[in-house]
Amino acid sequence: MTEGSTTNGAASSSLLGRNVAVSGASKGIGLGVARLLITHGAHVIGGARDVSGLEVPGAEFLTLDVTDEASVERFAARCVGAGVDALVNNAGVGVFKPVEAITPEDYRRVMDTNVLGTLLLTRALLPHFQARHAAGQSSAVVNITSDVSARTFAGGALYTASKYAQRAITQALAYEGHAYGLRVTEIRPGMVDTFFADSQPGEAHKAAWLKPEDVAGAVLYALSAPAHVRVDEVLLHPVVQDVAF
Ligand SMILES: NC(=O)c1ccc[n+]([C@@H]2O[C@H](COP(=O)([O-])OP(=O)(O)OC[C@H]3O[C@@H](n4cnc5c(N)ncnc54)[C@H](OP(=O)(O)O)[C@@H]3O)[C@@H](O)[C@H]2O)c1
């Protein structure tokens, strides 16, 4: 499939005129989201700490460290200038250790990126989304959490704590955003073949895992839903993953 076409070969413009901010857009799921949304007509403003060498027609990439308030404010200012109508909080890291091995540095890295980062970037764009509502325009926030945002496992204490927290933030924001027409979605993928946790895409044991474009499809579904529809949550797994809810 080439950019600008859909699986049935037809051009799609379901997001034409839309401007979407994506954090962690330099690789993995975030880059897959950026690519798919562009294919469907959106302009994407993507951020990551290292955006060197990234060239995707339809996207602009800016340096963004979601743990750094000043960096977030700079990124958000460009997003507001571009009139973004949606934010995809995707930037995230994972550290997997038994409880007795978790260090304060591990804690700060994971919680600052996954939880504080989600809070800072969302907070920076909410006044803009509220102003859009006052002008009769709707906006959306899509948070990429995980299938483990509501369950845990041995070695997963820190990562799943961050994902439970992201889920709580997502749901609280949905209640708060109701007042200004904000549509809030949690995307909960199972195992995805990316660079996550210092892995490499294409490793043999990941052959049957979800691909970034599978998760991107869920984001597209949420962002292109009819105006009266709010997609609260999407849980998706590769067929080979043990069924776990
Ligand atoms: N892979 C999986 O199996 C899986 C499953 C469920 C959920 N998820 C979630 O999906 C999201 C994306 O993960 P992925 O699998 O695509 O991982 P990835 O391939 O490692 O990509 C992570 C992205 O986040 C960016 N990032 C990391 N720290 C950042 C920071 N402080 N500020 C801004 N950007 C930052 C990275 O760029 P820089 O390093 O250049 O900043 C990169 O663009 C994460 O939230 C993860 O928890 C992943």
The ligand as an ORCA input file, in Angstrom:
! r2SCAN-3c Opt
* xyz 0 1
  N       5.743     -1.559     21.769
  C       4.792     -2.090     22.529
  O       4.672     -3.337     22.675
  C       3.765     -1.193     23.192
  C       2.581     -1.783     23.663
  C       1.633     -0.993     24.289
  C       1.851      0.361     24.424
  N       3.009      0.927     23.974
  C       3.186      2.371     24.168
  O       3.276      2.986     22.902
  C       4.016      4.211     23.011
  C       5.073      4.258     21.928
  O       5.977      3.181     22.132
  P       6.750      2.473     20.937
  O       6.531      1.020     21.119
  O       6.437      3.099     19.643
  O       8.268      2.782     21.398
  P       9.537      3.311     20.570
  O       9.622      2.628     19.257
  O      10.670      3.183     21.531
  O       9.218      4.854     20.329
  C       9.090      5.740     21.426
  C       8.945      7.166     20.922
  O       8.800      8.031     22.061
  C       9.798      9.053     21.970
  N      10.161      9.522     23.299
  C      10.711      8.830     24.328
  N      10.946      9.632     25.373
  C      10.517     10.867     24.992
  C      10.500     12.127     25.617
  N      10.986     12.315     26.860
  N       9.977     13.184     24.953
  C       9.496     13.026     23.704
  N       9.491     11.867     23.047
  C      10.008     10.795     23.691
  C      10.949      8.418     21.190
  O      11.806      9.370     20.574
  P      13.114      9.978     21.317
  O      13.760      8.841     22.067
  O      13.952     10.552     20.210
  O      12.591     11.041     22.229
  C      10.156      7.646     20.142
  O       9.732      8.521     19.118
  C       4.565      4.236     24.439
  O       3.755      5.068     25.234
  C       4.451      2.787     24.894
  O       4.317      2.677     26.291
  C       3.977      0.179     23.348
*
